[in-house]
Amino acid sequence: MNTLINQNKGQIYTVLRQFWGYNSFLPFQEDSILSMLENEDSLTVLPTGGGKSLCFQLPALLKEGMVVVISPLISLMNDQVNNLKDMGIASCYLNSTLSSKQQRLAIERIREGKIKLLYISPERLQNRDTIALLTSVRPSFFVIDEAHCISHWGHDFRANYRNLHMIKERFKSVSVHAFTATATKEVQLDIIKQLKLSNPKIHVGGIDRPNLTYRVIARNQILKQIVGVLAKHTNEAGIIYCLRRKDVDVISEGLKSLGIDNVGYHAGMLDKERHIAQERFAREEVNIIVATVAFGMGIDRSNIRFIVHAGMPGSVEHYQQETGRAGRDGLPAFCYMFYGGADFRLWSFFAEKSYEREILMKKIKIMYNFCTQPQCRHKLLVNYFGQDYERRSCDACDYCLNELEMVDDALTVGKNILSCVVKVRQTHYGFGTGHVVNVLKGKLTDKIKHMGHHTLSTFGIMQKESEVFIRHMIEQLTGQGFLFKEGEFLTLSVTDTGKQLLYGEVSPILAMPLLAAKKKEIRKKTTERRDKEWAEIDQGLFQILREERTKLAHQKGVPAYIIFSDKTLKDIAAKKPVTKEAFSGIYGVGKNKLESYADIFIKVVKDYE
Ligand code: ADP
């Protein structure tokens, strides 16, 4: 076995260099590849940008025969096949976008053994003709991409994934390899069980995305807050996620009225309009897309530099998946989430109607807790997916970058607020945030006089604090599970954990609201970090290289990142190669790309110099 591994190792490095132009593997890629080379079923969990595609594309080249990749979306298949073709690797897909003639041709090439990778949907796999075709060619192995879709416990359950156990039943000695970016332990076990994998090798990479900086901010004036984010990312690509279609329309129009070019995307638009929006974004004709979560799964644009959540997603899995679309090229990228209690209520409303109510409510609570818990965001995410976070500080979230000012005596603040809630409830059924804030501030409103709440010991106990501050504290105490908002009027009550807080047994962690001065300081630091990142790179040349890439992408009718990633363009803009030999040393330039593009980009460098 060891000899085999050593032989394979030599070969896989040669192929890596030759086709992909990379010199080394990303974490866990090599282990995952070896499972395929040794015909052992496997499950690989790697974060977005972790290089999952390469894990199965590379062994496909080393093995005899054809690999079958099950993929949930047509756009994903298109992108992968375009990418492979650009690298000189024979691949195709079978899906509804093919004419019957194209389909016949594809099947002919498969039969003749000319295809190394075939992409199909789970529905297509279960079709009788497809099974007959695959039985006749006997695939070298199967890949299940986005394997979390198989599990109810995941976040994108697809009924058609449920039947994929038929692969193991029909193709007994052929190995099956599942890939996903987001799978808790529960989902991992479910994938293995549903696919009937036999003694699978499990490769779970670090879920962490160190190149992403997370910021979580209470929402107030959302359009203004988004414009603030966009000002930090001029000329960069980003997705603005909204919870509802109408928010997409309002924000997209709002930005347009300020002269900010963008496209909207949601399921209420016509298929054609949506397709145009997605294409324009993928081809870098527009940099900003305002979308519901209907947008994204098929998007491989690797240079997305920022993600804005205009509302809180319904689960940490969704958050990880959506933010995961930023910075796939490994370069720094930024995630901003603007949340509010209304998001919690919106998701709860949907959950109430679902037969999976309990699972969904649990996920919503954890997500809300993530928003309101001032702690290292990387750590919280990594821990959620069942892994330890070793570093003491991530240097890439609002908490670790010291952008959050913590409340010194959070326990006292918590106790004051919670005891006020207990006291007002003693006199009447219950009161919402507004009334509790007024009592704590010591405001003599008619309602307070009428209820006699000005006689409570907590009346005016926080009179020195601003209303914004007290509201922010109540929101955090709710998110952290010390308070609960119930009923139509969102009346506050103290939970069991809240009672422990009143006894001083547990303490909340509370952050102050972000003040203008702090925001200015954060902006300054961000600019300094960016300047450092670009220190070695000729920015003028980089922009011209980008234009050349867009032009080429247009000519070829493919998304720009299929030609070269931003990381490759940055390497060119730093090293300025003027010979083919020098160009072959650029990051991400394999033999096919060298032949296709070296002359074109070398000319750009020469003209620029
Ligand atoms: P995933 O599917 O896991 O999100 P991708 O397959 O899209 O990740 O890969 C993300 C990026 O990383 C791509 O630009 C890919 O070319 C690049 N990549 C993959 N493997 C390597 C490697 N070994 N070295 C450098 N870059 C890599």
Residues whose N, C-alpha, C, O or C-beta is under 5 A from the ligand:
A	BS01	ADP	Y22 S24 F25 L26 L46 P47 T48 G49 G50 G51 K52 S53 L54 S302 R328 S565
